[in-house]
């Protein structure tokens, strides 16, 4: 694991933060260990959430196209949230085995990740992060973030949310 978790938790305690939220690709990689070419090419294609509380799981947020990469190289983060295009409320898969052949091990792991995550798939990264925040933290939680623009988008839906610059903590 790249993340210096002890240092991150010390910083959250010192600044009274409930969570560290990262959307910058280099910070997503640092926090989760997950990387892909796509993640570094598309703004806000992934995120990580590291809660201060031990009873809340750290979460990696990725687009559905990332599931094959995660099946090959899983992140240490226990929770995975996916966002992807939806049609009539159903997520559109980016991976399938349709030729009737038996899937190999990597395909089976990818399909298992799809099955595990697509039931709660969101339509975009912001919606995925908002769902996690609403389930995990009080509306007036204080989060450390690495991107003020993304934090502003979250506050449109959660106006009591407090965000602080936490780039130095990373």
N, C-alpha and C positions, 0 to 999 in steps of 0.2 A: 504494500500500500504506500503510495506517495504521500498521502495526507499525514501531517503531523497532528494527529487527533488531540493529543494532550494539549498542545499549544492552542489549537482552535477552541477547545473547551475552556481553557484558562482565559482566553480573550473574550469569549462569550460571557463568562462569569464576571470578569472585570467590568465589562461594558453593559452588563445586565441585558444581554440579547437572548431572545428565545430560540433563535435559529440563524444560521448562515445560509444565504441563498445566492447561488452563482449561476450566471448565464454566459459569461465570457468563455469561449472554448478552452482556453488554457487553464482556467480555473475549474471548469467541469472535469477536465482531464486530471488535474491535481487532486480534486476532491474524490473522484470516483474511480480513477484508473481507466476509464473508458475513453477511447479515441477512435476516430474514423475520419477519412477525408471529407465526407459529407458534412460532418459536424463542424469542421473548420471552414467550410465554404459557405454555409448558410447561417445568417445571423439568427440568433435565438432558436437554434435547432435543438438545443438540449439545455438541461439545468440540473443542479443538485441542491438538495436541502439537507443540512446537517443540524438537527435539533440539539439544543442544550440539554434537554431532559433525556435520561437514559431509557425511559419507557416508550419513547417515540422512535420509530425507525428512520434512519437516513434514507433518502429517496433519490433515485436517478430518474430523470425525465428525458425520454428520447422519442424521436419520430419512429413510426413503425418500420421504416427502411433499415433501422439500426439493429433490429432483432437478430439478424443473421450474425452480425459482428458480435453481439452480446452472447449468442449461443456458442460462438467460437471462443470468445474471451470474456467471461462473465465479470461483472463488477463486484466489489466486496459489499456494495450497498444492498441491504436486505429488501428494500422496496423498489419496485420498478413501475413507473407510470408511463403510458404510451399516449401519444397524440398522433392522429392520422386523419385523412379525409374521411368523411362519412357521407353515405347516401341513405336518405330516409331514416336517419338515426343509427344506421349500422356502419361500423368501421369497414373501410375498403382495405383488404389485405394487400400487402406488397410482396407477399411470398406465397407460393402454392406449389403443390405437387399434383399435377393434373393429368399426367400421361399414363396413369395406372401403374406406374412402377413403384416398387417398394422404396420408401424414403431411406436414405442412409442416416447415420448417427447425427450428423450436423443438421440435416433436414428435420429429423425427429425433435431435436432440441429446439430448433427454431419454431416449429409448429407448436410445441409445448409452451413456449414463451407467448406465442400469439394467443393460444387458448387461455393462458393465465392472465393476460393483460387486456385483451380486446374487449372484454365485458365492461371495463371501466375506461375505455379509450376516450380521450377528449378530442375536440375538433382543432385545437391549437395548443401551443405550449402554455400560453397564459391561462387558458381554461383548466389545463391539467394542474398547474401550480396552484391556482385558486382553489380547486377542489381539495387538494392536499392541505393547504393552509386552513381552510374552513373545517376540515375534519380533525386537524391536529392541534390548532392553537386558538386562543380567544381572539375576537375581532380586533382588539387593540394590542395585539402582540407587537413586540419590537424585534425586527429582523435586521441583521447586517446583510448588506447587498453589495454586489460589485458593479451594478449597472443602474444608474438613477432613472433612465428612461423606462426600463422594464418595471422598476418599482412603482413609477408613476402610473403605469397601466394597471398594476395590481390595485393601487389605491383608488382607482376609478370605481372598482367593485367593492373594495373593502376600505372605505374612507378613514376608519379609525386605526388602520394599520400604520405603525410607525417604522420608518426605515432609516438606517444609518449607513454611512459609507464604511465598508469593512474591507476594502481592498488591502489595507496594510496588514490585516489579520491573516492574509493568505500568503 
